[in-house]
Structures are given as C-alpha cells and as structure tokens.
Amino acid sequence: MSHLSTLMHGSTRTEFIAECGALVEKVASAQSGISGMAIKGGLAAAKKADANVVPKALERILPDVLDALDPRWQDFAESGKDDFGAFLEPRQEEVSDEIMNIADKHVEKVNSAALRKPYNSLRGKATKILSPEVPAFGRVVQKHM
C-alpha cells in the first residue's frame, strides 16, 4: 500500500489540506468554556496575523504527521479492516500525543509571538481536545488515499 506521504505530493494535496483545515476549524468552533474561548481567541488572533495560518501550518506539519502515522496505515492495510478512523480509535491517545510532539517541534521554529503564545498557553489541554478527533482525521486520510 502507498505511503501516506503521497497525500502531500499527489493530485489530492490541495483538497486534503483543505479538508484537514475544515476539521481544525470545526474542532476549534466546537470548544466551549474558558478553554474554548481561549482556543477561538487564539485562532482568531493567529488568523488576524495571517489569514491563511491554518493551511500554511498544515502544509508544514502534515508531512511529519503523515510519516509518523504511516506505520499504522500499513498495519491497517494488512488488517483487512475498512475504516482507518475506527482502526485508530483504540490508539487515539497515542496518536494524539505523537501529533502534539510534532506540533511542539514545529512551534519552536515559529518566529511569531502572536502564534506561539496562544499555542503554549493551550498546549496542556491539546491532547484532551485532539484525542477524540483522531478517528475523524483517520477518515480524512483514508478518503484521500
């Protein structure tokens, strides 16, 4: 089966990034309470600094995320199962931790305090927010493979 990195080089690249961006926006808008306000405010501030911050960030981070996720994709292909999201569900905390570790490395390289500050203030809650969304991300990946 193909390596997930083909998603960043193939004909579906733009559509894949757009759908991942829509998932990010959906997850952010669904947050509530103080954390939700902080996430929405942080995203709004980042978009004010750069309206295309979400797709640009995804273009930078997705290659590393897909590389990290590829062994699970290969296991999924060999499993005979038909829903990558469901395959990832029992592994969602592990996958979300890996994604956040990759994000941390990318944020260290960002030169904008307007982008780094909200990320750092919300980092502690990120795995809790991201973990239940791993199956949805898996389905987006599968759709474009």
N, C-alpha and C positions, 0 to 999 in steps of 0.2 A: 504494500500500500504506500502511497505517496507520503512524503514528509510534509508536515504541516507548514513548513516554510514556504511551500508553493503558494499559499494564500497571499503572501506579500509580494509575489512576483507574477502571478498569473493574471488572467483576464478578469477575475472577480475581485481583484485587490481593492478597488475603489468602493465597490458595493459592500465588501466585507468590512472595511474600515468604517463606512457609514453606518452599517447595522450595529457594529460594536459601539459606535458613538451614540446611537439611539438607545442602546441598552444602558450605557453610562448615564445618559440624561434621565431615563426612566427610573433607574435606581435612585439617583440623586433626588428627583422630584417626589419620590415615594417616602422619603425620610421625614420623620416628624420629631417634635420635641426640640429641645435645645440643640442636640446634635444635628437634627435635620435643618434647623435654621442656620447652623454654622456651615454645614455642607453646602446648602443652597447659596449662602452668602459667599463662601469661598469660591464656589464655581462661578458665581456672578462676577466676583472681583477678578478672577482669572480671565473670564471672557471679556471683561472691560479692558484688561491689559492686551488681550489678543483674542479677537472673536473666533478664531479657528484653533483655540488652545486644545480642545478635546481631540479633533482629528490629528493635529500635529503631535500631541502626546502619544496617541495611539500608534501613529506611524513609527515613533521612536521605540516604544515599549513592546509592541506586539511581536516583533521578530524574536526577542528574547523569551517572551511568554510562550510563543508557539514552539520554540526549541525545547523549553522545559516541559511542555505538555506533550510533546511528540511521543515519548515512550509510552504514555498512557493511550495515545491514539493507536499506536502499533498493537498494544495489548487488546484494545477494543476491537481492532480489525480481526485479530486472531480469535477473539471470544465468540464470534458469531452473533453477537447482540446487534440490535439495530438502532439504538438510541444512545448516542455518546453522552448526552446530558444525564440520562439515567445511570450510565456506566460511571460517570464522575461523582454522582451524588454521595455514595458512601466514602468518597475520598475528598469531599469538598473542602474540609478544613485544611487538609494537607496542601491541596491545590491553591487555596486562597493564601496560605502562608507563603508559598513559593512565589505567587504573583506579587504579593506585597514586598517580599525581599527584593524582587527585581525592580519594583517601583521605587523602593528606597534607594537603590543604586543609581537609578536614573535621576531622582530628585536631587541627589548630592551634586550632580553635574549642572543643575539649573542655576543660572546667574540672576534670576529674578526673585527678589524677596516677596513680591506680590503672589508668586506661585508657590514658593517654598513654605511660607508662613502658614497658610491655611492647611497645607498638606501635613506639616509637622504637628499642628495642633489637633488634627483629627486622626492621626496615624493609629493611635491606640484603639480606636473604635472601628477601624477599617476592616479588619478581618471578620468581625462580627457582621458587618454590613455586606461584605463581599461573599462570604462563605455560602449563604443560601442562593446566591446568584450564579454560582459556578455551573450548575446544570443548564441554566439558560445560555450561558456563554458557550458551553459544550455543544448545544444545539445550533447556535450560530456558526460555530466552527464546522460542524458536520454539514450544515446546509450548503456551505460554500466549497466544500472539498469535492 
